[in-house]
Every structure is written in structure tokens, then in C-alpha cells.
């Protein structure tokens, strides 16, 4: 991987890159605003059940992850193909397990690996600083995680006709 934690590409962003960054971050801002408004309404209605609060907070966390991903993409465009390659290499050395298709497992593992790298970047840990086994560990966790493999929210991903690669 060529990007370091604080490396910034030389030159300027294209008009399209700027448009995409602003569009994505504006959409996330809107989602966060709607979620906070829902929280205010729920709290005003004396809503205190854990299930509802868990879902609201989960949506806030997911929007935060998107914010982290989208804000890092322009500076580190090489991380996406590097994560895809790392997970593909790990896939050939680990045991397949779980009910979702291999394609789905790999895509989820790529996203999780990127999240780990980006989180590390905020603490000045380069992707190259992580142990070589990290992609295999991430893929193994995705393949065996009960909340991924048994969550009703992911039912639409099961047996979607994707061939394993």
C-alpha cells in the first residue's frame, strides 16, 4: 500500500470528487439530523425501552461509520483495492463457514477491514503496521459472527444467486 496515515495526494481534487464528497457528507448529515430528531421525539414521549434506543443508537453508529469511510476515501483511494486483495488472499487460507454466500462474507470483511484501517489511521497506525494475519482474522470473524449470519436483517443476502469466488 502506498498511502501513509498522513499522506495526502499531490495536486487538487477534481470537480467530480468535490461534488461527490459534499453530496455524500450532506446525505449523512441529513440522516444524522433525522435520527437526532427521532430521539428527541421519543424522549419527549417518555420513550425508554431498550429495543428502540438500541436501534436508534445503532443507526447513529452506522452513519458515523459511513462518515469515517467517506471522509477518508479521497486521501486513500488505494485502500479499497488493497482490502479486497487482502481478503481474497485470506479467503484461500481460511475455512469457509457460515450461512451467507462467500461473496457476501468477503464484501462484509472488506468493509470491516477498511474500518479497522481507518480507525487505526486516526490513532496514527498505518495499514502496513497491522499484523499480516489481520485480514484472515477479520474474514474469520465475519464468517462465524452469529449476528451477521443469523440476523433477520441480512436475510435478503442469503442465497442471492451470487457464485462463490
SULSULVEN-V566234 format. One record per residue. PHI is phi as a letter, one per 30 degrees, with the letter a starting at -180 (999 if undefined). Layout:
<<PHI> <PHI>>
This chain:
<<999> <c> <d> <c> <e> <c> <d> <b> <e> <d> <i> <c> <d> <d> <e> <d> <d> <d> <e> <d> <d> <d> <d> <d> <d> <d> <d> <d> <e> <d> <d> <d> <d> <d> <d> <d> <d> <d> <d> <d> <d> <d> <d> <d> <d> <i> <d> <b> <d> <d> <d> <d> <d> <d> <d> <d> <d> <d> <d> <d> <d> <d> <d> <d> <d> <d> <e> <d> <d> <d> <d> <c> <e> <d> <d> <b> <d> <d> <d> <d> <d> <d> <d> <d> <d> <d> <d> <d> <d> <d> <d> <d> <c> <b> <d> <d> <a> <j> <c> <d> <d> <d> <e> <d> <e> <d> <d> <d> <d> <d> <d> <d> <d> <d> <d> <d> <d> <d> <d> <e> <e> <d> <c> <i> <c> <d> <e> <d> <d> <d> <d> <d> <d> <e> <e> <d> <d> <d> <d> <d> <d> <d> <d> <c> <d> <e> <d> <d> <d> <b> <d> <d> <d> <c> <e> <d> <c> <d> <h> <d> <i> <d> <d> <d> <c>>
